[in-house]
Amino acid sequence: MEGYIKSLATTWRHIFKRSVRPGGKVPLDELYETYGKKYGLSPNEEFISWLKDVKLKGLADTWQVVLINDKPPEDLKEEVVVEKEKFIVKKELDVEAVVSLPVRKAREILPEIMDLSLLKYALQEARPRANKDSLCRLLEKRISEISVLSRS
C-alpha cells in the first residue's frame, strides 16, 4: 500500500505512538504493519476506512490521507488525495541541507555522499544543535568510513 498520512497541523502532534512534525508524513505501510495486521484488516479500502473512522475521527482538519499511484476507495474519494509518483532528482547538497535531514532520510542519503569536507562541515554545524545527536553519530560514522576508504 503506497501512501502516507500527512499532518496539516502547524505544531507537532502525537499520534500512532509517535510525534509528527508539521507537514510530516507517516507511511501507510508502517501503520498497516502496526494496526492493520493486529486487527485483521485488508490492506486497502478497509484499512483506510478504519483509520479514518477510528484513529483519525474528528481530526480531518489536522490529517490528510495521501495515496500514491492508486485510486482512492469509492466511498472516500473526497477525503483522500491521490499523488502521482514523484521522481526525485538528486542535486548537490549543501551543509544546511545535510544538517536539516531527518535521521531516517539521512540513513538513506549519507552512504551516497563522498564529499568529506561537506560531511565535516555538516557535523560541525549539527553538533551544537538540539536533537541532532543521532544525525551527528551517522555523520561521524560516514566520515570514518570515507577516511578508511581514502587510506586504502
N, C-alpha and C positions, 0 to 999 in steps of 0.2 A: 504494500500500500504506500504509494508515493504521496507525500504531502506533509503538512505541519499545521499546528495551531499557532497563530500569531497574536502577540499581545498588542492591543491597541491603546493600552494604558500609558499614562505619562510618568508613572512611577513603577518601581519594582513590585512584582506581585508574587505571592507564594501560592503555587497550585501544582498538583500532580507530584507532591513530595519534593519540590524544587523551587528555587527562586528564579523568576524570569524577568529579565530587564525590559525596559520599554522598547517595543519593536522586536523583542526576542521571539524565537521560534522554538517550539517543542515538536520534534518529529513524530508523526503518527505511528511509525513503526515501533518506536520506543514505548509509546503509550499502549499500543496493542500488545506488546510483549508483557507489559506490567498489568494491564487491566483486561484486555480482550480475552486472553487465554485463561485468566483467572476466573472470569465469569462465563466462559464458553460462548463467546460472541463470534459471528463470522467477521472476516477482516474488512469488509467494505461497508455497505449501507447500514447493516445492523449495528456495527461498532460506532460509526459516525453518529447515527441517531441516538445511541446510548450515551455517547459523550455529550451531545447537546442537551439531552433530557436529564441526565444525572449529574455529571461533573461540571457542565457549563450553564446549568439552569440559572436564569436571572443574571447572567454575565455576558449577554450577547453584545453589549456595547463595549466590553473590555477584551473579548477574544473573537478571533476570526478563523474559521476552518478553511485552509487552502489545499486544494488537491492539485497535483502536478501530473500533466498528461493523462487525465482521467475525466470521465464525465461525472458530474455530480449526481447523487441519487435524486430521483424524480421528486420526492417529497421535500428535499432540502435545497432545491435549486436557488432560491432567493437568499439562502443563508450561507452558501458555500461558494468560495471564489475558486475558479479554475485558472491555473497559471501554466503557461507553456513552459517546456523545459528550457532552462537558461544555460547557455554555453558561456563558461567563464573564460575570459581572455586574460591570460597571465600577463601582468605588467611588472615593471620594475618596482620593487618595494623600497620605501624609504624607512628611516628609523621609526618615525611615528606610526607608520602602518604596522610594523612588526610589534611595537610596544602595545598597540591597541588590539592585537589579536586575542580572541578568547582562547583558552587553553585547548579546547577540542580542535579548533581550526589550526592552532599553532602546531599541534602534533602532526597534522597532515602537511602543512606548508614548510616547516623548518627543515625536514630532511632533504628538501629540494634546493635550499639556499646554500650556495657555495661561497658567498662573499663574506670572508672572515671579518673584515672591518665593519661591515653592516651589522653583523651579529654582535660584535664587541660594543659598538655604539648603542645598539638597542638594549643590551644588557646594562650598560652604564645608565641609560635613561630609565629603565624599568626598576632598577634596584631601590631607589628612594620612594617609589610609588606604592600606595596601599593596594593590597590584594593582587600583587604581581609576583608572589613567591613562586608559584608553580611555573609561571612563564620564565622566570629567572633560572629555575632549575633546568628547564628544557633548553634555554639558550646556552647555559653553561655546558650541558651535555653535548649540544651540537658544536660548540666552539672546540671542545676537547676532541670530538670526532674528526673535525676538519684539521686540527693541529696534528693528530696522529696520521691522517692521510697525507698531509703535506710533507711529513718526515720520511715517509716510505719512498 
